[in-house]
């Protein structure tokens, strides 16, 4: 069994000395990771995309939606599984729609390989 907290980088985020408020909040691990990675200056988009991609691939395995309808899977993922927008530590709104669309388009373009890997 995979320790998903480590797999998604939460262990790294949680142990970061610059982010001591992490354990004192009631926010989900996903939200904490999203906030932490969105505030990284270097490679910010890559961290965010990796985080979303990990969650999306898990969603393909755990959903009861027909995964052959990839658009429906994406729709349900957005509705039920992830946060699309957060506020940073300065109170500015950050929207991740662009990163999600890039991931969705990549998976749509490589649908055959995706379904082979899921099997």
C-alpha positions in Angstrom: 0.0 0.0 0.0 1.3 3.5 -0.9 1.4 6.2 1.7 -0.5 8.8 -0.2 0.5 11.6 2.1 4.2 11.1 1.2 3.3 10.4 -2.5 1.6 13.8 -2.8 4.4 15.7 -1.1 2.6 16.3 2.2 5.4 14.9 4.2 7.7 17.5 2.6 5.2 20.3 3.1 4.4 19.3 6.7 8.0 19.2 7.7 9.0 22.5 6.1 10.1 24.8 8.8 8.9 27.9 7.0 5.3 26.7 7.2 4.7 26.1 10.9 1.0 26.9 10.8 0.2 23.7 8.7 -0.6 21.5 11.7 -2.7 24.1 13.4 -5.4 24.4 10.7 -8.5 22.4 9.9 -7.8 22.5 6.2 -7.6 19.4 4.1 -4.1 18.0 3.2 -4.8 18.8 -0.5 -5.6 22.4 0.4 -2.5 22.7 2.5 -0.4 21.3 -0.4 -2.0 23.5 -2.9 -1.3 26.7 -0.9 2.2 25.6 -0.1 3.1 24.8 -3.7 1.4 27.8 -5.1 3.6 30.1 -3.0 6.8 28.4 -4.3 8.6 30.8 -6.7 10.6 28.3 -8.7 8.7 25.5 -10.5 5.4 26.5 -9.0 3.3 25.3 -12.0 5.1 22.0 -12.1 4.3 21.3 -8.5 0.7 22.3 -8.9 0.3 20.1 -12.0 1.9 17.1 -10.4 -0.4 17.5 -7.3 -3.5 17.7 -9.5 -2.4 14.8 -11.8 -1.8 12.5 -8.8 -5.3 13.2 -7.5 -6.8 12.9 -10.9 -5.2 9.5 -11.6 -6.5 8.3 -8.2 -9.9 9.6 -9.1 -9.9 7.4 -12.3 -9.4 4.4 -10.1 -11.9 5.2 -7.4 -14.8 6.8 -9.3 -18.0 5.1 -10.1 -18.4 7.3 -13.2 -17.9 5.5 -16.5 -14.2 6.3 -17.2 -14.6 5.8 -20.9 -16.5 9.2 -20.8 -13.4 11.2 -20.1 -15.2 14.5 -20.1 -17.6 13.3 -17.5 -14.7 12.1 -15.3 -13.1 15.5 -15.5 -16.4 17.2 -14.7 -17.0 15.0 -11.6 -13.4 15.5 -10.6 -13.8 19.3 -10.6 -17.2 19.1 -8.8 -16.4 16.5 -6.1 -12.7 16.1 -5.6 -10.5 19.2 -6.0 -10.2 22.8 -5.1 -9.8 25.1 -8.1 -9.2 28.4 -6.4 -7.5 29.4 -3.1 -6.3 32.6 -1.4 -2.6 32.9 -0.9 -1.0 34.2 2.4 -1.6 37.8 1.2 -5.3 37.2 0.6 -4.9 37.2 -3.3 -7.1 34.8 -5.2 -5.2 32.1 -7.2 -7.1 30.1 -9.8 -5.8 26.8 -11.1 -8.2 26.4 -14.0 -5.4 26.8 -16.6 -3.2 24.1 -15.0 -6.2 21.7 -14.9 -7.1 22.4 -18.5 -3.5 21.6 -19.5 -3.7 18.2 -17.6 -7.1 17.4 -19.1 -5.9 18.2 -22.6 -2.8 16.1 -22.2 -4.8 13.1 -21.0 -7.4 13.5 -23.7 -4.6 13.6 -26.3 -3.1 10.4 -24.8 -6.4 8.7 -23.9 -5.3 5.3 -25.4 -2.2 5.2 -23.2 -4.1 6.4 -20.2 -6.7 3.6 -20.4 -4.0 1.0 -21.0 -2.1 2.2 -17.9 -5.3 2.2 -15.8 -6.0 -1.4 -16.7 
